[in-house]
Amino acid sequence: MDGTKYFAIAEDGGARGAETPIVRMDGRVYPGCMLVDARWYIKPVSAKGLVRRASDELLVFVGSDDKNPGSLNAEIRLRIENDVLTLTETCAVFVPGGAASGDFEVVSVDKPVFRYSCLLNSDTSGEAVPAEASAPAGTYAANVVTGYRPPSGKLPDAPEGFLNLLLYLDGVRLPGAPYMETVWFMTPNDTGPAPHGHDFDEFIGFIGTNPDRPEELGAELQFYIGDEAVTVTKSCLVYIPRGVRHSPIIIPKMERPIIHFSGGNGGDYARRGAVSDSNMFNFD
C-alpha cells in the first residue's frame, strides 16, 4: 500500500497575507474525498454574500494561544440563513446542506486564528450557488459548539501533558452534525492510538502553529496507514476512506505544539478492529 496517496502536504512558499492558506485536500489529491481546507487569519478580512451548498459543511475556528486555547483573541461573524453568529471563542459551526450561509467577516484579530473547513459530502467547492436567506431567524442560532464535552463524559486516555483538549462535536451534542474533535499535541509521544478502522470516511489534520511558517509542522510525525509509517515534517491533511486501517501516531521530535483534528461523515465516533471503542486516543 502507498500510504502517501492519502496525504495532502503543505508546500513551501505559499501565499502570505491577511488570509494565509496552508493546505487543501480535494478531489485532485484523492478523488471522492471530503474537501478540507486549512488556513490562518492574520488580519481582518470579509467576503460578502450568501451561497447554498448541497453538502453539509463544518467550520472550525481555533485560537493560537495555547495558554488560553478557549479564546479566539478575535471576533468573527458569519450568517446561516437569517442568523448572524458572532464568534469569540474556539468553536465549531455546522452548516447543514441546503442552508444559505456566508457574509463572512473577520472583524478584529489580536492573535492569529486557525480555521479549517470541511465539505462532508463533496470533494469540490464548485457546487456553491448564490442564495438568499429564507429560514426564520433562530433556526440556526444554536449551530455553534464550544468546549471538549463528549456526551458520554469520557475523556481520552493519553500521557500526562500530551493533549490540550479543545472541541468535541457529534450528532448527540448537535442533532444532524458529524463527528469531529480538535486538540493540541503538546509533547512528543511514542505510543497510541491503537490501529483501527471506521464505518465512515475520516479526515485528519496535523498543522504547525507558526503562522509565519504555516507549512512547517515544527515536529517529526509518523502516521501509520495499514503497516506503513508515513513520516511528515510539514503541515498536512489526511483522508481515510472507511475501512482503511490506520494509526498509531508517533511523534519522536517536537519543537512547537501541533493542532490536530479529526472528523468524519458519521454522526458519532466508533472504531472497528481496535483495542477500545473509546474516544480518539487510547494509550492503554
Beta strands, then each sheet from edge to edge (+ up, - down):
strand 1: 7-9
strand 2: 19-25
strand 3: 35-41
strand 4: 45-52
strand 5: 57-63
strand 6: 71-80
strand 7: 83-89
strand 8: 91-95
strand 9: 100-109
strand 10: 113-119
strand 11: 129-131
strand 12: 144-145
strand 13: 163-169
strand 14: 180-185
strand 15: 202-208
strand 16: 216-225
strand 17: 228-234
strand 18: 236-240
strand 19: 246-254
strand 20: 258-264
sheet 1: 1+ 18- 15+ 20- 14+ 13-
sheet 2: 2+ 3- 10+ 5- 8+ 12-
sheet 3: 7+ 6- 9+ 4- 11+
sheet 4: 17+ 16- 19+
end
